[in-house]
Amino acid sequence: MNALRSIRWPYAVIALLAVAAAAFGLLRPQLTPAAATTSKKKPGATERIKQNPPPKLFTDAEIATIGKQAAAQRKRADTLFAQWKAAHGSTRDDKAFAAWAARQVPAPPSAKERAAQLREVQALAKTRTAVGKKAATWLELHGKKDIWKLYLHDQRELIPAQQGTAEKAELKSALKLAKTISDQLAARDKQAAPFVLDPTLRPEKHIKPGAKGPYSYPSRHAARSAAAVTFLSTLSPHRTSEYEWMQDEVLYSRLYMAGHVTSDLTAGTLLGDLIGDYELAVSGH
């Protein structure tokens, strides 16, 4: 495994930021307590990961299967998006696109198919370790947005500031659209998460008997990750394999801790790939 794939990337970025922040703190005038209180902001993605660095993550062998299943959505998404672009060009119309993209996501699997996928998650749960739980917890927390924002921050160090600001807004737009559409579909299709179907998978969730939600089809983590990877890979193609690896880590973590079954993840990935293609088109990349 090379240096990038062993999670050294956050430490390099964070170390540079820490040095710069320290230097800035020494040079700038000291704020009064009142001014310091009013100027305090919530920590950004870089700071959050700096405060909570990545633990040892899952092996390539563990994430390989879900990675292949997610990768299969890429070609399908490109084919579908070509249809949208032929009809709408590169004009931004988030409302119309959201409605169209939602229609491209397959209907949830049958009850029989979902039950079979649940059994796979139940079997995986029996193999959990303390190391695996720590990895999955970190990926669940930071895999929604922070990881992808940190990757973009890394890229922005090498490009003009105006371009970097625009790309930051574009990634934010893609991540927001992924959340919006996946949440709408989840509320419509009402597919209960694995830990709701089998509360023993996550007893700390304290699911009440007869609970219907939370719903898990399609996966929000998967949609956001795929949208980010599609977008970032076009900006920096030579790092595509690294982005895809991290995407697979995030997806596997959702199976590992019974947040989703496989079809939740593949549906979310397809949706996210479409959103990434859309954001690239309307932003002129």
Backbone torsions as a table, in degrees:
resi	resn	phi	psi	omega
1	MET	NA	130.8	-176.6
2	ASN	-80.5	177.7	-173.9
3	ALA	-61.7	-41.0	-179.1
4	LEU	-63.3	-41.8	-175.3
5	ARG	-78.8	-2.3	176.1
6	SER	-101.7	19.0	174.0
7	ILE	67.9	33.7	173.8
8	ARG	-86.1	-14.9	-176.8
9	TRP	-57.4	-41.5	-178.4
10	PRO	-66.1	-37.3	-174.9
11	TYR	-65.8	-39.4	179.1
12	ALA	-63.2	-47.8	179.7
13	VAL	-64.4	-46.1	-176.4
14	ILE	-65.4	-37.8	179.8
15	ALA	-62.4	-44.2	178.7
16	LEU	-63.5	-42.1	179.3
17	LEU	-64.8	-38.4	-179.5
18	ALA	-64.1	-42.1	178.9
19	VAL	-63.8	-44.8	180.0
20	ALA	-63.5	-41.0	-179.9
21	ALA	-64.8	-40.4	-179.9
22	ALA	-64.6	-43.9	179.3
23	ALA	-62.4	-42.3	179.2
24	PHE	-62.5	-39.3	-179.8
25	GLY	-64.8	-32.3	179.6
26	LEU	-76.0	-32.0	-173.4
27	LEU	-88.3	-31.7	-174.0
28	ARG	-80.3	156.0	178.2
29	PRO	-62.2	145.6	178.8
30	GLN	-74.4	134.6	179.5
31	LEU	-81.2	148.7	171.4
32	THR	-71.3	160.0	179.2
33	PRO	-52.9	-40.9	-178.5
34	ALA	-66.2	-43.9	-179.3
35	ALA	-66.5	-38.5	179.4
36	ALA	-62.9	-38.0	-179.4
37	THR	-67.0	-43.5	-176.5
38	THR	-73.9	-25.0	-177.1
39	SER	-90.9	-5.0	-177.3
40	LYS	-68.0	130.8	179.9
41	LYS	-120.1	162.9	175.5
42	LYS	-64.7	142.4	179.4
43	PRO	-63.8	142.6	177.4
44	GLY	-83.2	-175.6	-176.7
45	ALA	-59.6	-43.0	-179.3
46	THR	-62.0	-44.3	-179.4
47	GLU	-67.2	-39.2	-179.7
48	ARG	-63.5	-40.4	178.9
49	ILE	-74.5	-32.3	174.4
50	LYS	-60.5	-40.6	179.5
51	GLN	-73.8	-23.3	-177.7
52	ASN	-136.9	75.0	-175.9
53	PRO	-63.1	156.6	-177.8
54	PRO	-67.0	137.4	172.8
55	PRO	-81.6	-172.2	173.1
56	LYS	-65.3	128.2	-177.3
57	LEU	-98.4	-173.4	-175.0
58	PHE	-74.8	155.5	-178.8
59	THR	-76.6	162.2	177.0
60	ASP	-59.1	-37.1	-178.8
61	ALA	-64.7	-39.0	-178.2
62	GLU	-66.8	-38.1	-174.3
63	ILE	-93.0	-2.2	-172.1
64	ALA	-60.8	-45.3	-174.6
65	THR	-65.4	-49.8	-179.4
66	ILE	-67.1	-28.8	176.7
67	GLY	-63.5	-43.4	178.3
68	LYS	-65.6	-39.4	-179.7
69	GLN	-66.8	-36.3	178.0
70	ALA	-71.4	-40.7	-178.7
71	ALA	-62.0	-29.8	-179.4
72	ALA	-65.2	-19.3	-179.1
73	GLN	-78.7	-20.1	-173.7
74	ARG	-61.3	-51.3	-178.7
75	LYS	-64.4	-39.8	179.1
76	ARG	-62.6	-42.1	-179.8
77	ALA	-64.3	-42.3	179.8
78	ASP	-61.7	-40.5	179.0
79	THR	-64.3	-44.7	179.2
80	LEU	-64.8	-42.9	-176.6
81	PHE	-66.0	-30.1	177.2
82	ALA	-58.6	-33.3	178.1
83	GLN	-67.8	-43.0	178.1
84	TRP	-62.2	-46.8	-175.7
85	LYS	-65.8	-35.6	178.6
86	ALA	-62.4	-33.5	-177.8
87	ALA	-89.1	-30.2	-171.5
88	HIS	-119.4	-8.6	-178.6
89	GLY	66.6	-146.0	-177.3
90	SER	-109.3	22.0	178.5
91	THR	-78.9	133.9	178.8
92	ARG	-75.3	126.7	174.7
93	ASP	-150.9	79.9	-172.7
94	ASP	-59.5	-37.9	-177.9
95	LYS	-65.3	-47.8	-179.8
96	ALA	-67.3	-40.5	179.3
97	PHE	-64.5	-42.4	-179.6
98	ALA	-59.2	-42.4	179.3
99	ALA	-65.6	-41.3	179.5
100	TRP	-67.0	-47.2	-178.3
101	ALA	-60.9	-38.4	178.8
102	ALA	-61.1	-34.5	-179.6
103	ARG	-73.5	-18.7	-179.3
104	GLN	-83.5	-17.4	179.9
105	VAL	-75.0	128.0	-178.6
106	PRO	-60.1	154.4	173.3
107	ALA	-62.6	152.1	178.6
108	PRO	-56.8	154.8	179.1
109	PRO	-65.3	163.3	177.3
110	SER	-64.2	163.8	179.0
111	ALA	-58.2	-37.7	179.8
112	LYS	-65.6	-43.6	179.8
113	GLU	-66.4	-41.2	-179.5
114	ARG	-67.5	-35.8	177.3
115	ALA	-63.1	-38.4	178.2
116	ALA	-66.4	-39.9	178.1
117	GLN	-68.1	-34.7	176.7
118	LEU	-62.7	-39.6	178.7
119	ARG	-62.9	-33.2	176.5
120	GLU	-65.9	-41.6	178.3
121	VAL	-66.1	-40.4	178.5
122	GLN	-62.3	-40.0	178.2
123	ALA	-66.6	-40.9	179.2
124	LEU	-64.0	-37.1	-179.0
125	ALA	-59.9	-30.3	-179.3
126	LYS	-71.1	-14.3	-178.5
127	THR	-98.9	2.1	-176.1
128	ARG	-59.4	145.8	175.6
129	THR	-128.1	168.3	177.5
130	ALA	-62.5	-39.4	178.6
131	VAL	-64.7	-43.2	179.4
132	GLY	-65.0	-40.4	178.9
133	LYS	-63.8	-39.6	179.1
134	LYS	-64.7	-42.6	178.3
135	ALA	-62.9	-46.8	-177.6
136	ALA	-64.1	-38.5	179.0
137	THR	-63.5	-42.9	179.5
138	TRP	-65.3	-43.6	-179.1
139	LEU	-67.2	-36.9	177.2
140	GLU	-64.4	-40.5	-177.2
141	LEU	-70.7	-46.4	-172.3
142	HIS	-101.1	-9.0	-176.7
143	GLY	-76.5	-12.4	178.5
144	LYS	-69.5	-52.0	-175.9
145	LYS	-139.4	-40.6	-168.0
146	ASP	-57.1	-47.1	-178.2
147	ILE	-57.5	-44.6	-175.2
148	TRP	-71.5	-35.5	176.6
149	LYS	-68.3	-36.4	178.0
150	LEU	-67.9	-40.9	175.3
151	TYR	-58.3	-45.3	-179.5
152	LEU	-64.9	-39.7	177.6
153	HIS	-56.8	-41.3	178.5
154	ASP	-60.2	-43.9	178.9
155	GLN	-65.8	-38.2	-174.2
156	ARG	-66.1	-18.9	178.8
157	GLU	-64.3	-19.5	-172.0
158	LEU	-110.2	8.8	-176.8
159	ILE	-130.2	163.3	178.5
160	PRO	-57.4	146.9	-175.1
161	ALA	-58.4	-41.7	-178.3
162	GLN	-63.0	-41.9	178.0
163	GLN	-65.0	-41.6	179.5
164	GLY	-62.7	-39.8	178.5
165	THR	-64.2	-41.0	179.5
166	ALA	-64.9	-44.2	-178.7
167	GLU	-67.2	-33.2	176.0
168	LYS	-62.2	-43.6	179.0
169	ALA	-66.3	-36.5	-179.6
170	GLU	-67.7	-43.4	177.3
171	LEU	-63.4	-41.7	178.4
172	LYS	-59.6	-41.7	179.5
173	SER	-62.9	-43.0	-179.9
174	ALA	-64.7	-42.8	-179.6
175	LEU	-65.5	-39.5	179.2
176	LYS	-66.0	-42.6	-179.8
177	LEU	-66.0	-37.0	177.6
178	ALA	-61.9	-42.5	178.0
179	LYS	-65.3	-44.9	-176.6
180	THR	-60.8	-50.3	-175.9
181	ILE	-70.3	-42.5	-179.4
182	SER	-64.6	-37.3	177.6
183	ASP	-65.8	-39.9	179.0
184	GLN	-64.1	-43.4	179.9
185	LEU	-67.4	-39.7	179.4
186	ALA	-62.1	-42.2	179.4
187	ALA	-67.2	-31.5	179.8
188	ARG	-75.0	-46.6	-172.2
189	ASP	-86.5	-22.3	172.1
190	LYS	52.1	52.0	175.8
191	GLN	-95.7	110.0	-175.5
192	ALA	-64.0	143.5	177.9
193	ALA	-64.0	154.7	179.6
194	PRO	-53.9	-39.7	-177.9
195	PHE	-73.0	-11.7	171.7
196	VAL	-84.5	-41.3	178.6
197	LEU	-65.9	-33.7	178.8
198	ASP	-136.2	88.9	-176.2
199	PRO	-58.7	-18.6	179.3
200	THR	-69.0	-16.7	179.0
201	LEU	-69.7	-30.1	178.8
202	ARG	-143.8	70.8	-176.4
203	PRO	-59.4	-25.3	-179.5
204	GLU	-69.3	-12.6	178.8
205	LYS	-76.4	-19.0	177.8
206	HIS	53.7	53.9	179.2
207	ILE	-71.8	130.0	-179.6
208	LYS	-76.6	143.6	177.8
209	PRO	-54.5	133.3	179.2
210	GLY	83.7	3.4	-179.6
211	ALA	-62.8	145.1	179.9
212	LYS	-98.9	-36.2	-177.1
213	GLY	-123.0	177.2	11.9
214	PRO	-72.7	158.4	-177.5
215	TYR	-98.6	152.3	-169.5
216	SER	-128.8	5.7	-178.6
217	TYR	-116.7	118.2	-4.0
218	PRO	-86.0	168.0	-178.5
219	SER	-73.2	128.4	176.4
220	ARG	-68.0	-40.9	177.4
221	HIS	-58.6	-43.7	-178.5
222	ALA	-65.7	-42.4	-179.1
223	ALA	-64.1	-44.6	-179.8
224	ARG	-66.9	-43.2	-178.7
225	SER	-62.1	-45.6	-178.7
226	ALA	-65.5	-41.4	178.2
227	ALA	-60.5	-43.6	-179.2
228	ALA	-66.2	-44.1	-178.0
229	VAL	-65.2	-42.9	177.7
230	THR	-60.2	-43.6	-179.1
231	PHE	-68.7	-52.1	-175.8
232	LEU	-65.0	-35.0	-177.7
233	SER	-65.9	-30.6	176.5
234	THR	-73.1	-35.8	178.3
235	LEU	-70.1	-35.4	-177.0
236	SER	-140.9	76.6	-173.0
237	PRO	-58.9	-31.1	-177.3
238	HIS	-69.7	-10.1	178.9
239	ARG	-106.0	9.2	-176.8
240	THR	-54.3	-44.6	-176.7
241	SER	-62.2	-34.5	178.3
242	GLU	-68.9	-43.3	178.6
243	TYR	-62.9	-42.8	-179.1
244	GLU	-65.8	-37.4	176.5
245	TRP	-60.3	-45.8	-180.0
246	MET	-66.3	-37.6	175.6
247	GLN	-57.8	-45.8	-179.9
248	ASP	-63.2	-35.9	176.5
249	GLU	-61.2	-46.2	-179.6
250	VAL	-62.3	-45.8	-179.0
251	LEU	-61.6	-47.2	-178.4
252	TYR	-61.7	-36.6	179.6
253	SER	-60.3	-31.6	-178.2
254	ARG	-74.4	-31.5	172.2
255	LEU	-71.8	-43.3	-174.0
256	TYR	-59.1	-40.2	-178.4
257	MET	-104.1	20.2	170.5
258	ALA	61.4	30.4	173.8
259	GLY	-79.5	-26.3	-176.4
260	HIS	-149.7	161.0	166.2
261	VAL	-102.2	172.1	-172.5
262	THR	-58.0	-43.1	-177.2
263	SER	-65.2	-29.4	174.6
264	ASP	-59.7	-40.9	-174.3
265	LEU	-76.2	-41.0	179.8
266	THR	-69.5	-37.2	176.9
267	ALA	-65.6	-43.2	177.8
268	GLY	-63.6	-38.0	179.0
269	THR	-64.9	-44.9	177.3
270	LEU	-57.7	-47.2	179.2
271	LEU	-59.9	-46.5	-179.4
272	GLY	-64.0	-38.9	177.1
273	ASP	-61.1	-42.0	177.4
274	LEU	-61.7	-42.4	-179.3
275	ILE	-66.1	-40.7	177.0
276	GLY	-61.3	-44.4	177.1
277	ASP	-60.2	-42.1	-179.6
278	TYR	-63.3	-47.5	-178.5
279	GLU	-63.6	-39.1	177.0
280	LEU	-63.0	-41.5	-178.0
281	ALA	-66.3	-48.8	-174.7
282	VAL	-74.2	-21.3	179.1
283	SER	-94.4	-0.4	171.2
284	GLY	85.3	18.3	179.3
285	HIS	-84.6	NA	NA
